[in-house]
Structure formats: C-alpha cells, structure tokens
Amino acid sequence: GALEDLGAEIKSGRENVKLTYVNAKLNCKIDNNTGKIVSGTWSYTVQIRISEATISFGGFSGSAKNLYAEVNYKVVI
C-alpha cells in the first residue's frame, strides 16, 4: 500500500491513519471485439494523514504526530 511504498511501517495507532485517494485519471483503449483493455494509463494520488502513531520510517522509529505525505501512482499498460 501507500505507506509501504514510502518505506513506512505502522507499529501502533493504525486507527489514526487516514488515506484519501484524489485526482484519479483513466485513459484506455478497449478492443471492440473482446471488450478487453488493450492499453491504457491510470493514475491517482494517495494523501496520507497521521494524527498520532508509532512508526518506523527510513531509520527512524518512534512517535509521530500530525504527519502528511502524498504518494503518486501511475500504471501504464
């Protein structure tokens, strides 16, 4: 997920983590004969808000309060 992609691990306080998905975009080509996607691009941003939790991140392990981060995803087939 988004937190793991940042290299973060929630040790406690997962209930204080809010993930919001925004700016979703989809562009694809569909084969009219099969109805299957033959190529495409989709993307979205995950906004991560942590009010209070114990985390491990990039060599840091400890209490975190009022953190905000974004992860941008893009998939191309």
Buried (B, 14 or more C-beta within 10 A) or exposed (E): EBBEEBEBEBEEBEEBBEEEEEEEEEEEEEEEEEEEEEEEEBBBBBBBEBEBBBBBBEEEEEEBEEBEBEBEEEEEE
